[in-house]
Amino acid sequence: MLDLSAARPDILILVGTQTGNSEIVADAIGDRLGDLGFAVHLLDMAEAYPELLEDHDQIVAVTCTWSDGTFPDNAVDFIDALESIRPALEGARFGVCGLGDRDYDPYYQTAAINLVDLLTSCGALEAAPLHGIDGGPTPADIEGAVEWAVALANAFATS
Ligand SMILES: Cc1cc2nc3c(=O)[nH]c(=O)nc-3n(C[C@H](O)[C@H](O)[C@H](O)COP(=O)(O)O)c2cc1C
């Protein structure tokens, strides 16, 4: 039985996407976390900025990896700003769901992995290991990501 009462009420979901798959996954995650009682703030990374993260202590990022291991276009400016500003995120907990494709080895999930490293280097705590989706997400992949997000929310409540 999940007891999320010790979690804080707000969750920020950041979306990095090139062709929309990550947004579909993020929407499903947001819907479930909303059903669990969280106030979900879903934000395109194009609209995000480093200081915003200082106002959120429960963060979910859903991002694809694009050509040769890069971030998708909508995330590039935000990631560049994060790298240069390095906001102080001690006290924040986060999880990253990555969309990628093993056909692009050795760049499989590179952006998602780099985002974990970047947030960790800013002092945030990775509350659940990176959840990777290989290939265009199937309904089972989306449900798997939702279950991962529920486990992440449980970690928010207990970590
Ligand atoms: C041109 C192109 C480049 C890609 N490059 C990578 C890559 O370097 N690493 C990876 O893991 N996946 C790569 N992928 C797979 C995408 O991450 C995957 O299709 C994902 O579902 C796209 O998510 P989005 O719709 O949110 O953009 C690439 C896909 C395309 C079409």
The ligand as a Gaussian input file, in Angstrom:
#p B3LYP/6-31G(d) Opt

LIG

0 1
 C       17.464000      11.273000     -36.206000
 C       17.370000      10.512000     -34.906000
 C       18.459000      10.503000     -34.066000
 C       18.409000       9.774000     -32.852000
 N       19.502000       9.734000     -32.058000
 C       19.485000       8.992000     -30.931000
 C       20.651000       8.866000     -30.123000
 O       21.724000       9.410000     -30.406000
 N       20.569000       8.094000     -28.994000
 C       19.415000       7.440000     -28.636000
 O       19.405000       6.753000     -27.606000
 N       18.283000       7.547000     -29.392000
 C       18.289000       8.302000     -30.522000
 N       17.170000       8.404000     -31.299000
 C       15.927000       7.736000     -30.866000
 C       14.962000       8.725000     -30.197000
 O       15.426000       9.148000     -28.937000
 C       13.603000       8.032000     -30.037000
 O       13.027000       7.894000     -31.329000
 C       12.647000       8.772000     -29.133000
 O       11.469000       8.017000     -28.951000
 C       12.277000      10.142000     -29.676000
 O       11.562000      10.807000     -28.665000
 P       10.787000      12.175000     -28.946000
 O        9.614000      11.833000     -29.862000
 O       10.358000      12.637000     -27.603000
 O       11.706000      13.120000     -29.621000
 C       17.217000       9.102000     -32.494000
 C       16.117000       9.117000     -33.377000
 C       16.193000       9.811000     -34.562000
 C       15.009000       9.762000     -35.504000

